[in-house]
Amino acid sequence: MRRACAKLPGVTAAHSVRAHEVPRAREVVALALPALGALAAEPLYVLGDTAIVGHLGRAPLAGLAIAGVLLSEVVGLCTFLEYGTTAKAARLYGAGAEAEALDVGVQATWLAVALGSLCALALELAAGPALRLIAGSHDSASLQHALTWFRIAAVGAPCMLVIAAAQGWLRAFQDTRTGLVVLVASNLASVALSLTLIRGFGLGIEGSAIANVVSQVAAAAVFVALLVRRTSALAPSWQRMLPQLRAARDLGLRSFAFTAAFLLAASVAARMGDAQVAAHQIGFQLWIFVALVLDSVAIAAQALIGRLLGAGALDAAATLARRLLVAGLVFGIVVGGLFAAGSHVVPELFSSDAGVRHQAGVLWPWLVGMMPVAGALFALDGVFFGAGDLAFLRRMTLIASLGAFLPILILVQVLHLGLGGVWAGIAAFIGVRMLLGGLRWHSGRWLVAGTLMVDEKRREAASAPFE
């Protein structure tokens, strides 16, 4: 196999040997730490912006909670541009087909521009009804703040998707540092702009939305410039986009399950009152921040597992997956311990309202308890993404959403279990996914070598009798 890889265009002897070795801890850390910084950049911005808006009052904070969840979850339906791009391009990179790997990024960028434009139009048209559906009110002050923020922020949807596609192809090339530099710079500038517009010019929640869009436009422009510098083959190709659209089905349904779960959670919290939905916003943003921090392990897994499987190094991929699973578990335990220690201090950073802080205390045990399981789960997600086992990821998430989260949320409504019940449902959603993911990992069905991902290999085998 090494001989075959060495003959591929662009493959050096050193690349061929390295592609078959189990990555050392230093290489994993070299990918995970910049990924951690890049992943933390966005939620840190949101946390900072939440703190700025939170001091405008309860209604603006509740409005940001409602609108922010809707925008992030709807745009999250296009995560295939990030994770699907990494899965396919990393295999090609591991096999030495670097030009083909880069073309995956080019086609993903074209898809991002097209889908992002359609998404922005749809969001603007549906803003009013969608936000009213979540908020459960037609005239509340929080809903008006949500509409104001959302209509401005939705303009940045195309740029958000271009950024996602760029992260995907850069990670496939084992480069997480570039994304870190670009996102940290743009988000720091955005926080400064948000503070200036809100405090300096008195724009209110509009200042937050404007700063958000400006940051996304700047970051997307930089990523496009980096892509243009690497290749002159920039023409769109429907034929080469088609495999990514196939991945979009599985990842889109998976993302839809996430979207439905978190939007339903926000909607139920909103109907409990402003204090509950404001506390949910604090808890949710902390959860997103920690989840993305834990996802740094998954990012390393995606890039490295994809590279190893593309090179045919099955034993090395299996060994790395086991090590990453342990690392994710330990990471989650540490993070959970830190949040447990700060249970009385952290909520006070985001609100001076006693009712909001009380409700944050209700959800806090669930937030802390999820951390160790989430750490291991995100590592497994990274392994399966790197393998291109996307159909399984879709099935796993739908089962957890429909079989665990939704029934608990119905009980919360019927039995009036409060915000703690909502977060019990979120914890069950995480737990069921971990159980199913652990069984899949143990089965070894994700270990498929070559440039074809697990799902592509399955389709090829299914069509073989008819050829």
N, C-alpha and C positions, 0 to 999 in steps of 0.2 A: 504493500500500500504506500509506503514511503517513496518507493521508486516511482509509482504512478503519480503521486503528488508532485514530485520533483520535476516531472516533465510538463506540468501545467504552466502556461504563460505567467510570468511574474512571480513564480515560486522559487525562492532561494533554498539552498540546503539547510540553512539555519531556520528558515521559516518552517520547512517540512518537519524537522526534528522537534521544534518547539510546539508545533501543532499537535503532536502526539503525546507530549508530556503532561502529567497532571500539573496544573498551574500551582506555583508555590504561593504561600500565604502573602508574600510581598506583592505578587501580581494581582491577586484578588483584592488586596487592600488598595493597590494603585488604581484599580477601577472603581472600587466601592466608595472610597473617600471623596473623590471629585463628584461621583454620582450623588453621594449624600449631600454635598454642598449644593449641587444643581437642583436636586429634589426639594431641599429645604428652602431654597430661594423663594419659590412661589408661595408656599404656606407661611413663611416668615413675613413676606409682604402682606399677605392677607391678615395675619395676626396683628401686624403693626397697623394696618388700615382699620381692622376691627377695633383696636384700642383708640384710634383717632376718632372714628365715627361714634364709638360707644360713649364718648364724653359729650357728644351732641345731644344725648338723651336716649330714653328707652325706645321710642318709636323709630328713630333713624337706625338704631342697632338692629331692631327687629326687622326693619325693611331690608337692611343689608343681608340679614340671615336668609330671608325668603328669596330675594333676587339672586344672591350669590350661589345658593344651592341649585336653583333652577339653571343658571347659566353654566356652571361647572359640570353639572350632571348631563345636560343636553350635549355640550361639546364633548364630554367624555364618551359619548356614543361612537366617536371616531378614533378611539384609541388604537385601532388597527394600524393607523398611520405611523404610530410609534412602535408598538410591540410587534406587529406583523412585519414591519420593515426590518427590525433587528433580527427577528427569527430567520428570515430568508437571507438577508445580506450577510449575517455572521457565518452561516454555513458556506456560502460562496467564498467568503474571505478565508475560511479555514481550508477550503479546497484549493486556494490560490487563484481563484477567478475574480480578481479584484475589480476589473473593469465592469464585469457583470454585477458585482455587489454594489458598485457605485451607481449603476443604472437603476437599481431598485430604489435608491434614494431620490434619483431624478423623477422617476414616475410617481413616487409617493408625494413629492412636492407639488407636482401638477394636480394630483388628486386633492391635495390639501387646499389649493387655491379654489378649485371648482366647488368642492363640497363646503368649504368655509363660506363662500359667497352665498350659496343656497341656504346654508344654515343661518347666516345673518339675516337674510330676507325673511325666512320663516319665523325667526325669533321676534323680529320687529312686528310682524303681522299678528303673532299669537301672544304677544307680551301681556296684554290686558287679561284675556280669559285664563291664561295659564297661571298667572300670579294670583288671580282671584280664586282659582281652584285650590291652590296651595294654602292661601291665607284664610279662606273660608269667610271672607268679608268683602263688601263692595264699597265701603266708604271709610275704612279705618285710616288713621294717620300713617301707620306702618306700611299699609298697602300703597299709599301715594308715594312714600319714600322709595319703596321697592320698584315701582314703575319708573320713577325718575332715574334711579341708578341703572336699571336694566336696559332701558332704551338707549342709553349712551354706551354702556359696556358691551352690548351685543354687536356693535360695529366692529369690534376687534376680533370677531370669530375667525375670519380667514387667517389672520396672523397667528392666532392660537394654534390652528391646525398646522400651519407651516413650521412653527416651532416644534410641534410634536414630531413631525416627519423628520426634521433635522436631527433631533435627539436620537431617533431610531437609526439612521444610517451612520451617525458618528459613533454610537455605541458598538455597532457591528464591526467597525474598524478599530475597536478596542480603544476608543478615544472618548473619555468622559470629561476631560479637563476643559475642552473648548466650550462645551455646554455650560460648565460651571462659570467660566469667566464671563460669558455673554449674559447669562441669566442673572448673576449676582449684580453685575453693573447696571443692567436695565431696571431691576427691581429696587435697588438702592435709590436710583434716580427717581423711580416712581413714588417711593415712600416720601422722599423729600418734596416732590411735586404735590402729592396729596396733602401733606401738612401745610404747604404754602398756600394752596388753593382754598383749603378749608379754614385754616386759622388766619392766614394773611389777607385773603380776598373775600372771606365769608361766603363761599359758594355752597357750603353745606355738603350734602351727600353727592351733589353733582361733581364736586372736586375730586372725590374718590374715584368715580367712574371715568372722568377725563384722564386722570393719572394712569389708570389701568390700561386704557386704550393706547396712550402715548408709549407706555413701556412695551406693549406687545408689538406695535408697529416697528419700533427701533430694533428689538431683538430679531424679529422676522427678517428685516432687511439685512442684518449682519449674517444670518444663517444662509440666506440666498446668495449673498456675495461669496461666502466660503464655498458653496457648492459650485458656483460658476468658475472659481479659481481652480478647482480640482479637475474639471472635465469640460470639454467643449461639446460633448454629445448631450445636448439639452432638449432635443425634440421629444414631444410627448408621443407615446405609442400605446394605443388601445390594447394591442395584443399583449404587451408587457405589463400593462396595468391590470389585466384580467386576473392573474393569480392573486394580486393584492385585494381585488374586489371579492374573490372567493373567501379569502381570510376575513374580509369585512363581515361576512355573514355570521361566522362563529363569534368573532370578537364583538360584533355589533350586538348580537343577542346577549352575550355575556355582559357587555356594558349596559344594555337595557335593563338587565336584572339588577345591577348595581344602582342604576338611575332610579328605577321604580322603588327600590328599597329605601334609599336615602331621601327621595322626594316624599314618599309616604310618611317616613319618620318625621320630616320637617313639617308636613301638613298636619299630622296628628298633634305635634307639639304646638303648632300655631293656634290650633283650636282650643288648646288648654289655657292660653292667655299669653300676654306679652312677656311676663317674667319667665315662663317656661320656654318660649321660643327663643328668647334672648340667651338663656342658659344653654339651650340646645346648640345655639350658634357657637358659644364658647367651647362647649364640649366637642362639637363636630369639627371645628377648626383645629383644635388640639389633636383630635383623632386623625384628621387628615395629615397634619404635620408629622405626627409620630409614624403613621402608616407609610408615608413617603420616605421618612428617614429609614424605616425598616426595609423599604423597597430598594434601598441602595445595595443590599445583599442580593436582591432579585435582579437588579441591573447587571451586577457582576456575573450572576448565573446565566442570564440570557446571552451575554456576549461570549462568555467562555464555553458554556455548554454547546452553543451553536457552532463555535469554531472547532471544538473537539469532535463533534459528531460529523461536521463537514469533512474533517480529515480522516474519519473512520476510526477514531480512538475511543472505542466503546468503554473499555476498562477504565481509562482515565476519566471519562465523563461520569461513570458511575461512582468512582471514588470522590470526585469533586462534588457531586450532588450530595453525597453523605456528609461531607465536611461542611458544606454550606448550610445544610439543614441544622446541624449542631450549632453553627455560628449564629444562625437566625434565632434559635431558641434562647441562647445565652444573651444575645442582644435584647430580645424582648423582655427577658427577666430583669435586666439592668434598667431599661426604660420604665418598666412597670414600677420598680422600686423607687425610682426618682419621682414619679408622679404621686405615688403613695405618700412619700415624705412631704411633698408640696401641696397636699390636699386643701390646706387652709389658706395658703399664700397665693397660689396661682390664680384662682377665680377673682381675687381682689385686684389683680392687675388689669382686668378687663371690664369691671363694673363696680361702681360704688353703691349700686342699688342692693339693699338687703334681701329683697325678694328674689332677685336674679342669683345672688350668691347662695341662697338657701337651695334653690332648684339645682344649681351646679353640684351642690353636695349630694343631692339625691342620685344623680347619674354617675358620680365619681367612682364608686366601687366597681361598677361595670366597666368603666373606662380603664381602670387599673388592671382588673382581672383579665381583660382581653389581650394584654400586651404580650405575654409569653407565647400564647397560641398564635397570635398574629405574626410574631417574629419568625416562627417555623413555617407558617403558611406562606408568607411572602417569599421565603427562600424556595419553597416548592413551586410556587407560581413561576418564579424565574426559571427554574429548571424546565418546566413544561413549555414555557414560552420559547426558551432556547431550542428545545427539541421540535418546536412547531406542532405540539400536541394540542391544537387549538379547539378541536371539536370536544375533547374531553373537558377542557376548561369551561367551555360553554355549558355542557351538561351539568357539571359540578355546581356551577353558580346558579343555574336555574333550579336545580333540586333544592339547594340551600335557601333560595329566595321563596319559592312556592311552598316548600315542605316544612320550613322552620320559621322564617321571618314573618311571612304573611299571616299564618295562623296565630302567632303570638300577638301581632299588631291588632288583629280582630278582637282577641281577648282583652287587650288594653282598652279598646273602645267600649266593649260591652261591660267590662267589670270596673272601668274607671281606675285603672292601675297607675295612672300618672306617668311622669317622665321616666321614672325608674323602669316601668314596664316597656317603654319604647326602647330603652338601652339594653334591656334583657333580650329583646328581639334582635338587636344588632349583634349582641354577643353570640346568640344562637346561630345567626347567619355565618359568623366567623368559624364557630366550632364545627358545624356540619361540613363546611368546605375543607377544614383541616382533616377531618376523618376520611372523607372521600379521597383527598389528595394523598394522604398517607398510604392508603390502599393502592392507589395507582403507582406511586413511587416504588413500593415494595414489589409490585408485579413486574417491573422492568419493561413494560410495553412501550415506554417512551424512548427506549434506546434503539434508535434507527440511524444507521450510518449513511453518509453521502450527502449530496447537495439537495436531495428531495427531503422536505419536512415530513413528519409523521403523517399528517393528513394527506399530503401529496402522494406519499408512498401507498397509502390506503386506497386512494382513488385510482392510482395506476394499477394496483392489484385487482381492484374491482372491475376495471375496464378490460383487463387482459383477455378474458375468455371471449370477448366480442370482437377483438382485433383480428 
